[in-house]
Amino acid sequence: MNQLTNIFKLLSDSTRLRMLALLFQEDLCVCEISGILDVPQSRVSKNLSKLRDLNLVMDERKERFVFYSLLKEDVLLVQTLQYILDQKLLYPQIVEDCKRLTDKEKYLNQCCVLCD
């Protein structure tokens, strides 16, 4: 029951919900998530840490970047995210995030400038 409650708590926060929807679609770097959502990188990192602690995402270092991926073992979470994305026209912010996801490389490149 705790896992169920935790998932609904996570989904009640719009930033985490948007992050999970993005990670459901593909693996992303913190810089990409921050750019797509237009939220500070520190906020993204804090939320990703919480998701990692709940074993919902995993991270992998690739060169200078840490990429996150959604662990798809939790059936309820996966089905909920799938439903949201199937019905994304009902959620304008999700539609906008999906559009910005197609330009994810520009956010990674901006991060590279900051890293150099």
C-alpha positions as CSV (number, residue, x, y, z in Angstrom):
1,M,0.0,0.0,0.0
2,N,2.9,2.4,0.7
3,Q,4.1,2.1,-2.9
4,L,0.6,3.0,-4.2
5,T,0.4,6.0,-1.9
6,N,3.9,7.1,-2.9
7,I,3.1,7.0,-6.6
8,F,0.0,9.1,-6.2
9,K,2.0,11.6,-4.0
10,L,4.6,11.8,-6.8
11,L,2.0,12.3,-9.5
12,S,0.3,15.1,-7.5
13,D,3.3,17.3,-8.1
14,S,3.2,18.8,-11.6
15,T,6.9,19.0,-12.1
16,R,7.4,15.3,-11.1
17,L,4.5,14.2,-13.3
18,R,5.9,16.1,-16.3
19,M,9.4,14.6,-15.6
20,L,8.0,11.1,-15.4
21,A,6.0,11.6,-18.6
22,L,9.2,12.7,-20.4
23,L,11.3,9.8,-19.0
24,F,8.5,7.4,-20.0
25,Q,9.2,8.4,-23.6
26,E,13.1,8.3,-23.5
27,D,16.2,8.6,-21.3
28,L,17.2,12.2,-20.6
29,C,20.0,14.2,-19.0
30,V,19.3,16.5,-16.2
31,C,20.1,19.5,-18.5
32,E,17.6,18.3,-21.1
33,I,14.9,17.8,-18.5
34,S,15.6,21.2,-17.0
35,G,15.5,22.9,-20.5
36,I,12.4,21.1,-21.6
37,L,10.4,21.9,-18.5
38,D,12.0,25.3,-18.1
39,V,12.7,24.8,-14.4
40,P,16.0,25.2,-12.5
41,Q,18.4,22.3,-12.7
42,S,18.5,22.1,-8.9
43,R,14.8,21.5,-8.8
44,V,15.1,18.8,-11.4
45,S,17.9,17.1,-9.5
46,K,16.1,17.2,-6.3
47,N,13.0,15.6,-7.8
48,L,15.1,13.0,-9.7
49,S,16.8,12.1,-6.4
50,K,13.4,11.4,-4.8
51,L,12.3,9.3,-7.8
52,R,15.6,7.4,-7.6
53,D,15.1,6.8,-3.9
54,L,11.7,5.2,-4.6
55,N,13.3,3.0,-7.3
56,L,11.3,4.6,-10.1
57,V,14.3,5.9,-12.1
58,M,17.9,4.9,-12.5
59,D,20.8,7.0,-13.6
60,E,23.8,6.3,-15.8
61,R,26.8,8.5,-16.3
62,K,27.9,9.1,-19.9
63,E,30.9,11.3,-20.1
64,R,30.1,14.5,-18.3
65,F,26.4,13.9,-18.1
66,V,24.1,11.8,-16.0
67,F,21.2,10.3,-17.9
68,Y,18.0,9.1,-16.2
69,S,15.6,6.4,-17.3
70,L,12.3,5.3,-16.0
71,L,12.2,1.8,-14.4
72,K,9.1,0.3,-15.8
73,E,8.5,-2.4,-13.2
74,D,5.7,-0.5,-11.5
75,V,2.6,-1.5,-13.6
76,L,0.4,1.2,-12.1
77,L,2.8,4.0,-12.9
78,V,3.5,2.7,-16.4
79,Q,-0.2,2.4,-17.2
80,T,-1.0,5.8,-15.7
81,L,1.8,7.5,-17.8
82,Q,0.7,5.6,-20.9
83,Y,-2.9,6.8,-20.4
84,I,-1.7,10.4,-19.9
85,L,0.3,10.3,-23.0
86,D,-2.4,8.6,-25.0
87,Q,-4.8,11.5,-23.9
88,K,-2.2,14.2,-24.0
89,L,-4.4,16.5,-26.0
90,L,-6.4,17.0,-22.8
91,Y,-3.2,18.3,-21.1
92,P,-1.7,21.3,-22.9
93,Q,1.4,21.3,-20.7
94,I,2.2,17.7,-21.6
95,V,1.7,18.6,-25.3
96,E,4.1,21.5,-25.0
97,D,6.6,19.3,-23.2
98,C,6.4,16.7,-25.9
99,K,7.1,19.3,-28.6
100,R,10.1,20.6,-26.6
101,L,11.3,17.0,-26.2
102,T,12.0,16.9,-30.0
103,D,14.5,19.8,-29.5
104,K,16.2,18.1,-26.5
105,E,19.7,18.3,-28.1
106,K,19.7,22.1,-27.8
107,Y,19.3,21.8,-24.1
108,L,22.2,19.3,-23.8
109,N,24.3,21.7,-25.9
110,Q,23.5,24.6,-23.6
111,C,24.6,22.4,-20.7
112,C,27.9,21.6,-22.5
113,V,28.6,25.4,-22.7
114,L,28.1,25.6,-19.0
115,C,30.3,22.6,-18.3
116,D,33.3,23.8,-20.3
